[in-house]
Amino acid sequence: MFNNVIFKNLGRIKYKQAWDLQEELFLEVLDAKIRNAATRPQYLLFCEHEPVFTLGKSGDKHNLLITEQICKAKNIDFHPINRGGDITYHGPGQLVAYPIIDMEQFKVGVKLYIWKLEETVIQTLKDFGIESGRSENASGVWIDAEIPSKARKICAIGVKTSRFVTMHGLALNVNTDLDYFNYINPCGFTDRGVTSIQKELGQKVDFQKVSDRMARAFEEVFGMNLSKN
């Protein structure tokens, strides 16, 4: 059985604008669930962000290695937000996916939901000739996770749930400028690196092809039937 999900590609968008839209759709999905409405909308948003650092609700602000004033001078936004996880970077060349769904409709709990997000990325990367996997002690998708000296993160994951309705999601480095990660301890780590599809392959890749493949992976892994709106 497939769950119908409305797919929206927001293109390049400021983080706060996308966050406000997420909140609006999240409340819509949650309200429909609480009311046990006959029609229950669910959403999957794709986008790229302008440069921004986001700090999760349990994150340590000391993992931002520059001041907020320097962030402003470099035109980097900074937002403490309500997802799990620590600090991360979003910016051009990074594919961000925000599922706003009722996990109960997909018959998954939080642990399996995170696993499926990771699997969606793993399957996407496989089509580009990149073998990736999970780290035992950290969420997200990693290259060479089993070799501590070589482990590097290619996709960060951070979510919020309420009554099993989700928001926030994942960020896959495609053609991302990785220099921005020098200004933070990514996800709180000081001993692991970050990478991108571009860095792993040694060349830029077609961003739209990655986006299209990830959309198919969401359908395959989650059992979604995506309709564009």
N, CA, C and O of each residue as an XYZ file, in Angstrom:
916
protein
N       0.843     -1.194      0.000
C       0.000      0.000      0.000
C       0.883      1.252      0.000
O       1.809      1.365      0.804
N       0.594      2.179     -0.897
C       1.364      3.411     -1.000
C       0.588      4.569     -0.371
O      -0.634      4.653     -0.496
N       1.317      5.458      0.307
C       0.728      6.648      0.886
C       0.920      7.821     -0.066
O       2.027      8.069     -0.543
N      -0.165      8.540     -0.340
C      -0.084      9.705     -1.211
C       0.552     10.872     -0.460
O       0.133     11.220      0.644
N       1.558     11.463     -1.070
C       2.310     12.569     -0.467
C       2.457     13.681     -1.502
O       2.834     13.429     -2.647
N       2.160     14.899     -1.094
C       2.306     16.050     -1.990
C       3.775     16.478     -1.997
O       4.359     16.758     -0.950
N       4.358     16.522     -3.193
C       5.770     16.876     -3.344
C       5.894     18.312     -3.833
O       5.276     18.703     -4.823
N       6.709     19.093     -3.116
C       6.949     20.487     -3.503
C       8.450     20.734     -3.579
O       9.170     20.508     -2.607
N       8.924     21.199     -4.734
C      10.316     21.611     -4.858
C      10.354     23.132     -4.739
O       9.889     23.843     -5.629
N      10.906     23.622     -3.640
C      10.892     25.048     -3.337
C      12.039     25.806     -3.992
O      12.070     27.036     -3.954
N      12.993     25.073     -4.599
C      14.141     25.731     -5.208
C      15.041     26.368     -4.163
O      15.103     25.886     -3.031
N      15.748     27.451     -4.520
C      16.631     28.157     -3.593
C      15.786     29.064     -2.711
O      15.023     29.890     -3.212
N      15.920     28.910     -1.404
C      15.031     29.616     -0.488
C      15.756     29.893      0.825
O      16.559     29.078      1.277
N      15.474     31.038      1.435
C      16.017     31.361      2.755
C      15.520     30.348      3.782
O      14.388     29.871      3.700
N      16.378     30.024      4.751
C      16.009     29.015      5.736
C      14.740     29.378      6.487
O      13.848     28.543      6.636
N      14.650     30.616      6.963
C      13.496     31.023      7.772
C      12.202     30.910      6.980
O      11.171     30.528      7.533
N      12.242     31.232      5.705
C      11.043     31.127      4.866
C      10.585     29.668      4.763
O       9.394     29.375      4.867
N      11.540     28.763      4.560
C      11.193     27.340      4.482
C      10.724     26.814      5.835
O       9.819     25.982      5.900
N      11.335     27.295      6.911
C      10.943     26.864      8.257
C       9.500     27.291      8.550
O       8.716     26.512      9.094
N       9.159     28.522      8.190
C       7.789     28.994      8.402
C       6.787     28.138      7.619
O       5.712     27.814      8.123
N       7.150     27.773      6.378
C       6.262     26.915      5.592
C       6.139     25.540      6.221
O       5.046     24.975      6.280
N       7.249     25.002      6.689
C       7.201     23.714      7.384
C       6.240     23.756      8.571
O       5.404     22.869      8.739
N       6.374     24.798      9.389
C       5.522     24.935     10.577
C       4.041     24.966     10.175
O       3.197     24.341     10.819
N       3.747     25.696      9.111
C       2.367     25.801      8.643
C       1.834     24.441      8.200
O       0.725     24.059      8.573
N       2.618     23.709      7.405
C       2.186     22.401      6.912
C       2.152     21.367      8.036
O       1.275     20.503      8.066
N       3.113     21.462      8.961
C       3.167     20.567     10.111
C       1.882     20.684     10.937
O       1.293     19.676     11.328
N       1.454     21.923     11.198
C       0.227     22.132     11.967
C      -0.997     21.643     11.200
O      -1.954     21.153     11.799
N      -0.969     21.775      9.887
C      -2.080     21.277      9.063
C      -2.193     19.757      9.161
O      -3.282     19.215      9.351
N      -1.048     19.076      9.028
C      -1.041     17.611      9.105
C      -1.431     17.148     10.507
O      -2.203     16.202     10.666
N      -0.890     17.824     11.522
C      -1.187     17.456     12.907
C      -2.661     17.674     13.228
O      -3.293     16.835     13.870
N      -3.204     18.795     12.782
C      -4.611     19.095     13.033
C      -5.523     18.054     12.380
O      -6.494     17.608     12.991
N      -5.214     17.671     11.146
C      -6.023     16.666     10.455
C      -5.984     15.336     11.187
O      -6.977     14.610     11.239
N      -4.814     15.024     11.757
C      -4.702     13.771     12.510
C      -5.513     13.830     13.801
O      -6.241     12.892     14.126
N      -5.384     14.930     14.532
C      -6.111     15.062     15.799
C      -7.624     15.000     15.572
O      -8.356     14.413     16.369
N      -8.081     15.612     14.478
C      -9.512     15.620     14.167
C      -9.973     14.315     13.519
O     -11.164     14.108     13.289
N      -9.003     13.433     13.228
C      -9.320     12.194     12.526
C     -10.055     12.489     11.215
O     -11.045     11.841     10.873
N      -9.541     13.481     10.499
C     -10.175     13.934      9.260
C     -10.143     12.841      8.200
O      -9.237     12.008      8.168
N     -11.138     12.864      7.343
C     -11.219     11.875      6.260
C     -10.048     12.041      5.296
O      -9.504     11.058      4.794
N      -9.668     13.288      5.043
C      -8.530     13.577      4.174
C      -7.373     14.085      5.024
O      -7.506     15.071      5.748
N      -6.238     13.402      4.927
C      -5.072     13.773      5.742
C      -3.889     14.074      4.828
O      -3.235     13.147      4.350
N      -3.606     15.332      4.579
C      -2.491     15.684      3.692
C      -1.144     15.333      4.307
O      -0.966     15.393      5.524
N      -0.214     14.970      3.459
C       1.167     14.734      3.862
C       2.063     15.357      2.795
O       1.671     15.470      1.634
N       3.277     15.763      3.202
C       4.112     16.552      2.295
C       5.562     16.074      2.302
O       6.056     15.519      3.283
N       6.223     16.311      1.170
C       7.670     16.181      1.070
C       8.188     17.419      0.350
O       7.833     17.673     -0.801
N       9.036     18.191      1.040
C       9.600     19.411      0.479
C      11.071     19.198      0.138
O      11.824     18.652      0.944
N      11.477     19.625     -1.049
C      12.890     19.668     -1.427
C      13.285     21.130     -1.599
O      12.472     21.948     -2.027
N      14.527     21.459     -1.267
C      15.004     22.826     -1.489
C      16.517     22.899     -1.365
O      17.171     21.936     -0.963
N      17.061     24.057     -1.716
C      18.412     24.480     -1.371
C      18.245     25.725     -0.502
O      17.280     26.473     -0.660
N      19.177     25.940      0.404
C      19.124     27.141      1.232
C      20.250     28.102      0.899
O      21.306     27.709      0.403
N      19.994     29.378      1.187
C      21.085     30.336      1.244
C      21.934     29.978      2.471
O      21.419     29.330      3.382
N      23.222     30.375      2.534
C      24.089     29.950      3.634
C      23.488     30.222      5.019
O      23.067     31.337      5.324
N      23.460     29.167      5.848
C      22.875     29.274      7.186
C      23.451     28.192      8.081
O      23.685     27.069      7.636
N      23.680     28.530      9.346
C      23.979     27.543     10.371
C      22.728     27.366     11.222
O      22.102     28.348     11.622
N      22.362     26.113     11.501
C      21.219     25.851     12.384
C      21.691     25.028     13.572
O      22.483     24.097     13.426
N      21.194     25.384     14.746
C      21.590     24.729     15.994
C      20.385     24.033     16.597
O      19.382     24.678     16.903
N      20.476     22.710     16.773
C      19.384     21.935     17.346
C      19.121     22.295     18.790
O      19.937     22.943     19.445
N      17.961     21.862     19.282
C      17.521     22.284     20.623
C      18.444     21.794     21.739
O      18.500     22.410     22.804
N      19.169     20.696     21.512
C      20.105     20.204     22.529
C      21.552     20.478     22.134
O      22.478     19.943     22.743
N      21.746     21.316     21.109
C      23.090     21.586     20.622
C      23.869     22.536     21.520
O      23.305     23.237     22.359
N      25.169     22.536     21.320
C      26.078     23.396     22.089
C      26.500     24.564     21.203
O      27.124     24.367     20.160
N      26.156     25.777     21.621
C      26.466     26.953     20.816
C      27.971     27.135     20.620
O      28.400     27.817     19.689
N      28.772     26.524     21.496
C      30.219     26.629     21.347
C      30.715     25.897     20.100
O      31.863     26.074     19.693
N      29.855     25.074     19.491
C      30.240     24.404     18.253
C      30.147     25.334     17.041
O      30.531     24.959     15.934
N      29.637     26.546     17.257
C      29.776     27.614     16.272
C      31.094     28.307     16.585
O      31.237     28.929     17.638
N      32.049     28.203     15.682
C      33.420     28.631     15.966
C      33.698     30.086     15.623
O      34.810     30.571     15.833
N      32.697     30.788     15.095
C      32.824     32.217     14.839
C      31.658     32.929     15.522
O      30.665     32.290     15.871
N      31.765     34.210     15.712
C      30.695     34.954     16.383
C      29.523     35.171     15.429
O      29.662     35.076     14.210
N      28.376     35.461     16.014
C      27.214     35.768     15.176
C      27.453     37.034     14.354
O      26.909     37.182     13.260
N      28.260     37.933     14.882
C      28.580     39.159     14.134
C      29.385     38.834     12.873
O      29.170     39.422     11.813
N      30.319     37.881     13.011
C      31.095     37.458     11.839
C      30.191     36.735     10.850
O      30.354     36.878      9.639
N      29.239     35.958     11.363
C      28.251     35.301     10.481
C      27.544     36.347      9.621
O      27.417     36.195      8.406
N      27.091     37.408     10.280
C      26.374     38.453      9.548
C      27.276     39.103      8.512
O      26.843     39.395      7.397
N      28.534     39.331      8.881
C      29.476     39.958      7.951
C      29.731     39.082      6.736
O      30.009     39.588      5.648
N      29.636     37.776      6.916
C      29.857     36.835      5.817
C      28.540     36.442      5.140
O      28.519     35.547      4.295
N      27.436     37.116      5.515
C      26.110     36.823      4.952
C      25.670     35.380      5.206
O      25.069     34.733      4.348
N      25.988     34.899      6.407
C      25.540     33.574      6.833
C      24.498     33.761      7.928
O      24.795     34.352      8.966
N      23.291     33.270      7.716
C      22.267     33.343      8.758
C      22.584     32.337      9.867
O      23.323     31.376      9.657
N      22.010     32.577     11.052
C      22.159     31.646     12.172
C      20.813     31.505     12.863
O      20.190     32.499     13.237
N      20.359     30.245     13.035
C      19.051     30.009     13.650
C      19.118     28.862     14.659
O      19.370     27.725     14.260
N      18.900     29.119     15.952
C      18.593     28.030     16.888
C      17.190     27.520     16.552
O      16.262     28.315     16.406
N      17.031     26.204     16.431
C      15.744     25.650     15.983
C      15.321     24.478     16.856
O      16.021     24.099     17.796
N      14.159     23.909     16.529
C      13.525     22.925     17.410
C      13.692     21.479     16.959
O      12.938     20.613     17.402
N      14.662     21.195     16.089
C      14.932     19.803     15.729
C      15.919     19.199     16.714
O      16.489     19.910     17.543
N      16.126     17.873     16.626
C      17.179     17.228     17.379
C      18.524     17.463     16.701
O      18.593     18.035     15.613
N      19.589     17.017     17.356
C      20.918     17.160     16.783
C      21.594     18.450     17.208
O      21.019     19.261     17.935
N      22.818     18.628     16.746
C      23.621     19.777     17.131
C      23.640     20.790     15.987
O      22.598     21.082     15.400
N      24.809     21.321     15.671
C      24.894     22.376     14.659
C      25.223     21.796     13.286
O      25.982     20.834     13.175
N      24.655     22.381     12.259
C      24.998     21.990     10.898
C      24.908     23.196      9.983
O      24.447     24.270     10.370
N      25.364     22.986      8.761
C      25.363     24.044      7.749
C      24.442     23.653      6.611
O      24.404     22.492      6.203
N      23.691     24.634      6.095
C      22.933     24.469      4.859
C      23.349     25.575      3.901
O      23.617     26.705      4.308
N      23.397     25.229      2.625
C      23.761     26.252      1.651
C      23.590     25.771      0.228
O      23.178     24.633      0.004
N      23.898     26.616     -0.734
C      23.768     26.266     -2.148
C      24.544     24.979     -2.483
O      25.621     24.726     -1.942
N      23.979     24.195     -3.367
C      24.620     22.948     -3.753
C      24.328     21.791     -2.824
O      24.843     20.690     -3.017
N      23.500     22.033     -1.812
C      23.112     20.990     -0.857
C      21.622     20.704     -1.038
O      20.804     21.624     -1.045
N      21.275     19.434     -1.184
C      19.876     19.038     -1.348
C      19.263     18.762      0.016
O      19.688     17.852      0.727
N      18.259     19.559      0.375
C      17.588     19.429      1.663
C      16.191     18.849      1.428
O      15.466     19.288      0.536
N      15.830     17.860      2.241
C      14.515     17.224      2.133
C      13.807     17.302      3.475
O      14.360     16.928      4.510
N      12.562     17.798      3.440
C      11.748     17.928      4.644
C      10.462     17.111      4.489
O       9.499     17.604      3.901
N      10.422     15.874      5.002
C       9.165     15.134      5.014
C       8.274     15.638      6.158
O       8.718     15.724      7.303
N       7.052     15.959      5.850
C       6.068     16.352      6.867
C       4.942     15.332      6.757
O       3.957     15.529      6.045
N       5.122     14.241      7.487
C       4.256     13.073      7.330
C       3.845     12.533      8.699
O       4.449     12.849      9.723
N       2.808     11.717      8.682
C       2.369     11.004      9.874
C       3.023      9.629      9.856
O       2.660      8.780      9.042
N       3.977      9.407     10.740
C       4.696      8.132     10.744
C       3.773      6.945     10.955
O       4.044      5.848     10.466
N       2.683      7.162     11.683
C       1.750      6.053     11.913
C       1.107      5.596     10.614
O       0.789      4.417     10.463
N       0.912      6.518      9.673
C       0.372      6.135      8.370
C       1.353      5.247      7.605
O       0.958      4.442      6.761
N       2.642      5.413      7.919
C       3.680      4.609      7.268
C       4.107      3.416      8.114
O       4.987      2.647      7.729
N       3.463      3.275      9.281
C       3.738      2.157     10.177
C       5.209      2.098     10.603
O       5.832      1.037     10.584
N       5.748      3.260     10.986
C       7.119      3.318     11.482
C       7.168      4.149     12.759
O       6.376      5.072     12.949
N       8.110      3.805     13.627
C       8.410      4.634     14.785
C       9.594      5.529     14.461
O      10.083      5.542     13.331
N      10.054      6.278     15.459
C      11.119      7.250     15.204
C      12.403      6.560     14.748
O      13.044      7.018     13.801
N      12.786      5.472     15.404
C      14.041      4.788     15.057
C      14.015      4.286     13.616
O      14.979      4.473     12.874
N      12.917      3.651     13.222
C      12.818      3.140     11.852
C      12.696      4.292     10.851
O      13.190      4.197      9.728
N      12.045      5.364     11.255
C      11.935      6.538     10.380
C      13.322      7.083     10.049
O      13.621      7.350      8.885
N      14.171      7.250     11.067
C      15.540      7.728     10.838
C      16.281      6.752      9.928
O      16.984      7.169      9.007
N      16.126      5.464     10.184
C      16.778      4.438      9.354
C      16.354      4.586      7.894
O      17.183      4.486      6.990
N      15.065      4.824      7.669
C      14.570      4.959      6.301
C      15.082      6.240      5.632
O      15.352      6.244      4.431
N      15.216      7.326      6.403
C      15.826      8.525      5.844
C      17.254      8.224      5.392
O      17.663      8.599      4.293
N      17.998      7.547      6.251
C      19.369      7.179      5.893
C      19.384      6.276      4.666
O      20.204      6.462      3.767
N      18.486      5.303      4.624
C      18.442      4.364      3.500
C      18.104      5.075      2.194
O      18.614      4.711      1.134
N      17.248      6.082      2.269
C      16.902      6.870      1.081
C      18.155      7.506      0.484
O      18.339      7.504     -0.733
N      19.008      8.045      1.341
C      20.247      8.668      0.876
C      21.234      7.617      0.374
O      21.871      7.805     -0.662
N      21.358      6.520      1.102
C      22.276      5.444      0.701
C      21.930      4.930     -0.694
O      22.818      4.711     -1.517
N      20.637      4.740     -0.955
C      20.211      4.265     -2.278
C      20.451      5.326     -3.345
O      20.818      5.000     -4.474
N      20.247      6.590     -2.996
C      20.507      7.680     -3.947
C      21.978      7.709     -4.340
O      22.312      7.793     -5.522
N      22.851      7.640     -3.343
C      24.285      7.710     -3.604
C      24.785      6.521     -4.413
O      25.708      6.653     -5.217
N      24.183      5.380     -4.201
C      24.605      4.170     -4.920
C      24.493      4.358     -6.424
O      25.323      3.855     -7.181
N      23.458      5.089     -6.862
C      23.264      5.330     -8.296
C      24.347      6.235     -8.878
O      24.511      6.307    -10.096
N      25.082      6.922     -8.011
C      26.176      7.782     -8.465
C      27.542      7.148     -8.184
O      28.576      7.813     -8.231
N      27.515      5.852     -7.894
C      28.751      5.110     -7.705
C      29.429      5.334     -6.371
O      30.627      5.084     -6.232
N      28.671      5.806     -5.382
C      29.240      6.074     -4.057
C      28.675      5.094     -3.042
O      27.463      5.036     -2.835
N      29.551      4.327     -2.411
C      29.149      3.409     -1.355
C      29.157      4.164     -0.026
O      30.164      4.768      0.344
N      28.056      4.127      0.674
C      27.934      4.853      1.946
C      27.242      3.962      2.962
O      26.786      2.867      2.633
N      27.169      4.432      4.186
C      26.531      3.631      5.219
C      26.254      4.439      6.466
O      26.260      5.669      6.450
N      26.012      3.721      7.545
C      25.655      4.333      8.819
C      26.817      4.257      9.800
O      27.686      3.392      9.692
N      26.817      5.166     10.743
C      27.766      5.132     11.848
C      27.035      4.625     13.085
O      25.903      5.025     13.355
N      27.680      3.755     13.820
C      27.034      3.137     14.976
C      26.640      4.161     16.033
O      25.648      3.976     16.738
N      27.410      5.237     16.146
C      27.205      6.187     17.237
C      26.652      7.535     16.791
O      26.584      8.468     17.591
N      26.257      7.650     15.527
C      25.795      8.949     15.037
C      24.819      8.756     13.891
O      24.990      7.864     13.061
N      23.791      9.600     13.849
C      22.837      9.526     12.749
C      23.458     10.122     11.494
O      24.559     10.671     11.535
N      22.755     10.012     10.399
C      23.243     10.544      9.143
C      23.851      9.467      8.275
O      23.816      8.285      8.617
N      24.409      9.880      7.146
C      25.015      8.950      6.197
C      26.489      9.305      6.065
O      26.863     10.473      5.956
N      27.316      8.261      6.077
C      28.756      8.426      6.177
C      29.484      7.645      5.079
O      28.966      6.661      4.552
N      30.685      8.100      4.748
C      31.602      7.354      3.902
C      32.713      6.818      4.803
O      33.246      7.552      5.636
N      33.062      5.543      4.639
C      34.107      4.911      5.454
C      33.837      5.075      6.945
O      34.747      5.371      7.719
N      32.586      4.881      7.339
C      32.211      5.069      8.753
C      32.959      4.128      9.677
O      33.186      4.454     10.842
N      33.346      2.956      9.168
C      34.002      1.957     10.005
C      35.492      2.246     10.199
O      36.160      1.540     10.955
N      36.023      3.275      9.528
C      37.437      3.636      9.666
C      37.501      5.034     10.283
O      37.420      6.023      9.555
N      37.644      5.141     11.615
C      37.561      6.447     12.279
C      38.431      7.529     11.663
O      38.009      8.682     11.581
N      39.627      7.186     11.231
C      40.537      8.194     10.680
C      40.094      8.700      9.308
O      40.553      9.749      8.857
N      39.199      7.957      8.640
C      38.755      8.340      7.298
C      37.278      8.708      7.248
O      36.802      9.206      6.228
N      36.543      8.467      8.343
C      35.091      8.679      8.348
C      34.742     10.119      8.004
O      35.315     11.054      8.562
N      33.805     10.292      7.088
C      33.377     11.624      6.682
C      31.879     11.596      6.380
O      31.357     10.657      5.778
N      31.219     12.646      6.816
C      29.759     12.706      6.727
C      29.352     13.380      5.426
O      29.869     14.438      5.067
N      28.425     12.753      4.735
C      27.936     13.313      3.480
C      26.496     13.795      3.604
O      26.019     14.565      2.770
N      25.807     13.343      4.641
C      24.411     13.745      4.839
C      24.094     13.836      6.323
O      24.326     12.893      7.078
N      23.557     14.992      6.736
C      23.132     15.196      8.128
C      21.628     14.983      8.240
O      20.873     15.274      7.313
N      21.211     14.471      9.394
C      19.785     14.234      9.648
C      19.417     14.810     11.008
O      20.131     14.604     11.989
N      18.303     15.531     11.064
C      17.772     16.055     12.322
C      16.281     16.240     12.175
O      15.834     16.872     11.218
N      15.503     15.710     13.088
C      14.048     15.748     12.946
C      13.369     16.209     14.234
O      13.948     16.181     15.320
N      12.125     16.630     14.068
C      11.235     16.903     15.187
C       9.969     16.090     14.949
O       9.511     15.976     13.812
N       9.401     15.527     16.008
C       8.134     14.814     15.883
C       7.188     15.228     16.999
O       7.613     15.530     18.115
N       5.909     15.237     16.682
C       4.859     15.447     17.670
C       3.670     14.597     17.261
O       3.166     14.718     16.144
N       3.223     13.738     18.164
C       2.157     12.774     17.842
C       2.487     12.009     16.573
O       1.606     11.693     15.773
N       3.768     11.716     16.401
C       4.300     10.956     15.262
C       4.225     11.712     13.934
O       4.422     11.112     12.877
N       3.945     13.009     13.969
C       4.040     13.834     12.766
C       5.434     14.458     12.745
O       5.918     14.937     13.770
N       6.072     14.451     11.586
C       7.468     14.846     11.470
C       7.639     16.211     10.812
O       6.771     16.678     10.074
N       8.788     16.842     11.100
C       9.258     17.972     10.312
C      10.785     18.005     10.401
O      11.384     17.184     11.097
N      11.413     18.943      9.704
C      12.857     18.948      9.462
C      13.192     17.664      8.682
O      12.283     17.052      8.121
N      14.442     17.244      8.627
C      14.729     16.085      7.795
C      16.202     15.872      7.539
O      16.971     15.653      8.475
N      16.613     15.934      6.262
C      17.991     15.591      5.904
C      18.589     16.625      4.964
O      17.878     17.368      4.288
N      19.926     16.650      4.942
C      20.662     17.570      4.067
C      21.828     16.815      3.446
O      22.769     16.437      4.144
N      21.768     16.597      2.139
C      22.792     15.852      1.406
C      23.714     16.824      0.677
O      23.260     17.650     -0.115
N      25.003     16.718      0.951
C      25.980     17.566      0.270
C      26.196     17.053     -1.156
O      26.733     15.965     -1.363
N      25.775     17.840     -2.112
C      25.913     17.469     -3.525
C      27.114     18.214     -4.108
O      28.187     17.635     -4.277
N      26.931     19.495     -4.413
C      28.037     20.340     -4.882
C      28.335     21.440     -3.861
O      28.690     22.560     -4.228
N      28.188     21.113     -2.601
C      28.282     22.078     -1.511
C      29.703     22.624     -1.350
O      30.678     21.886     -1.490
N      29.812     23.927     -1.055
C      31.094     24.527     -0.691
C      31.400     24.101      0.745
O      30.815     24.626      1.692
N      32.315     23.154      0.898
C      32.589     22.566      2.210
C      33.394     23.483      3.122
O      33.549     23.187      4.306
N      33.905     24.585      2.596
C      34.681     25.510      3.438
C      33.846     26.061      4.593
O      34.386     26.384      5.651
N      32.532     26.169      4.392
C      31.667     26.691      5.453
C      31.711     25.816      6.707
O      31.493     26.307      7.815
N      31.992     24.526      6.535
C      32.032     23.631      7.687
C      33.248     23.898      8.578
O      33.316     23.400      9.702
N      34.215     24.691      8.074
C      35.363     25.058      8.903
C      34.979     26.015     10.024
O      35.744     26.203     10.970
N      33.797     26.621      9.921
C      33.351     27.581     10.934
C      32.556     26.929     12.071
O      32.122     27.608     13.002
N      32.371     25.614     11.988
C      31.599     24.897     13.004
C      32.266     23.553     13.308
O      33.133     23.089     12.567
N      31.841     22.941     14.417
C      32.101     21.520     14.656
C      30.854     20.790     14.163
O      29.873     20.680     14.898
N      30.882     20.289     12.926
C      29.651     19.750     12.323
C      29.007     18.663     13.180
O      29.635     17.659     13.516
N      27.745     18.887     13.525
C      26.983     17.955     14.358
C      27.672     17.693     15.696
O      27.418     16.681     16.349
N      28.545     18.617     16.094
C      29.234     18.500     17.368
C      30.529     17.710     17.318
O      31.217     17.604     18.333
N      30.884     17.145     16.150
C      32.096     16.328     16.042
C      33.319     17.198     15.778
O      33.268     18.144     14.993
N      34.416     16.862     16.446
C      35.686     17.549     16.205
C      36.703     16.623     15.540
O      37.779     17.071     15.144
N      36.372     15.337     15.413
C      37.343     14.355     14.917
C      36.897     13.670     13.624
O      37.497     12.673     13.223
N      35.859     14.185     12.967
C      35.400     13.577     11.714
C      35.179     14.663     10.674
O      34.822     15.793     11.004
N      35.395     14.308      9.425
C      35.270     15.278      8.361
C      33.906     15.264      7.693
O      33.027     14.476      8.041
N      33.755     16.149      6.734
C      32.543     16.175      5.909
C      32.967     16.047      4.450
O      34.110     16.334      4.093
N      32.040     15.616      3.625
C      32.333     15.438      2.217
C      31.083     15.726      1.398
O      30.031     16.053      1.948
N      31.204     15.605      0.102
C      30.085     15.851     -0.809
C      30.196     14.887     -1.981
O      31.230     14.247     -2.172
N      29.137     14.786     -2.759
C      29.203     13.966     -3.973
C      30.297     14.512     -4.888
O      31.081     13.749     -5.452
N      30.343     15.833     -5.031
C      31.360     16.461     -5.873
C      32.774     16.076     -5.427
O      33.616     15.729     -6.255
N      33.025     16.138     -4.133
C      34.362     15.818     -3.628
C      34.694     14.347     -3.839
O      35.818     14.007     -4.208
N      33.717     13.475     -3.605
C      33.971     12.039     -3.746
C      34.232     11.651     -5.199
O      35.051     10.772     -5.465
N      33.551     12.292     -6.131
C      33.693     11.953     -7.547
C      34.749     12.789     -8.261
O      35.180     12.455     -9.365
N      35.160     13.880     -7.618
C      36.153     14.739     -8.236
C      35.608     15.639     -9.322
O      36.368     16.175    -10.129
N      34.294     15.810     -9.346
C      33.668     16.688    -10.334
C      32.251     17.033     -9.895
O      31.623     16.292     -9.139
N      31.753     18.184    -10.385
C      30.380     18.553    -10.098
C      29.425     17.563    -10.738
O      29.727     16.970    -11.774
N      28.276     17.390    -10.115
C      27.245     16.514    -10.672
C      25.988     17.339    -10.951
O      25.827     18.443    -10.432
N      25.122     16.795    -11.762
C      23.872     17.456    -12.114
C      22.948     17.420    -10.898
O      22.464     16.359    -10.501
N      22.713     18.586    -10.319
C      21.915     18.667     -9.091
C      20.509     18.118     -9.307
O      19.969     17.434     -8.438
N      19.915     18.416    -10.464
C      18.554     17.956    -10.738
C      18.487     16.434    -10.814
O      17.501     15.833    -10.389
N      19.537     15.807    -11.355
C      19.559     14.343    -11.412
C      19.578     13.748    -10.009
O      18.909     12.749     -9.743
N      20.347     14.366     -9.113
C      20.380     13.885     -7.728
C      19.007     14.062     -7.080
O      18.519     13.175     -6.380
N      18.398     15.214     -7.324
C      17.063     15.489     -6.772
C      16.037     14.474     -7.274
O      15.244     13.944     -6.496
N      16.061     14.210     -8.576
C      15.114     13.246     -9.158
C      15.320     11.850     -8.578
O      14.360     11.140     -8.281
N      16.590     11.467     -8.421
C      16.872     10.133     -7.883
C      16.443     10.036     -6.428
O      15.930      9.000     -6.005
N      16.646     11.100     -5.654
C      16.234     11.046     -4.257
C      14.712     10.965     -4.136
O      14.201     10.268     -3.259
N      13.996     11.658     -4.991
C      12.530     11.579     -4.968
C      12.082     10.136     -5.209
O      11.183      9.641     -4.530
N      12.714      9.463     -6.180
C      12.369      8.059     -6.440
C      12.727      7.183     -5.240
O      11.997      6.251     -4.902
N      13.863      7.494     -4.598
C      14.278      6.710     -3.436
C      13.286      6.856     -2.289
O      13.004      5.880     -1.594
N      12.747      8.068     -2.078
C      11.705      8.242     -1.059
C      10.504      7.354     -1.379
O       9.939      6.721     -0.487
N      10.120      7.310     -2.642
C       8.986      6.459     -3.030
C       9.283      4.991     -2.751
O       8.434      4.270     -2.228
N      10.485      4.552     -3.100
C      10.855      3.143     -2.953
C      11.013      2.743     -1.498
O      10.519      1.694     -1.085
N      11.693      3.561     -0.720
C      12.028      3.191      0.665
C      10.827      3.356      1.592
O      10.599      2.514      2.460
N      10.060      4.425      1.420
C       8.941      4.716      2.308
C       7.613      4.176      1.807
O       6.659      4.077      2.579
N       7.530      3.822      0.515
C       6.237      3.453     -0.052
C       5.375      4.683     -0.255
O       4.184      4.673      0.057
N       5.981      5.754     -0.782
C       5.258      6.991     -1.064
C       4.805      7.007     -2.509
O       5.458      6.444     -3.387
N       3.686      7.653     -2.740
C       3.248      7.980     -4.094
C       3.260      9.506     -4.173
O       2.338     10.171     -3.702
N       4.342     10.058     -4.789
C       4.521     11.505     -4.802
C       3.716     12.143     -5.909
O       3.768     11.714     -7.062
N       2.964     13.184     -5.544
C       2.243     13.978     -6.541
C       2.766     15.394     -6.470
O       2.836     15.978     -5.388
N       3.139     15.960     -7.622
C       3.712     17.293     -7.649
C       2.617     18.335     -7.531
O       1.541     18.213     -8.116
N       2.931     19.378     -6.744
C       1.968     20.453     -6.529
C       2.710     21.780     -6.551
O       2.096     22.834     -6.390
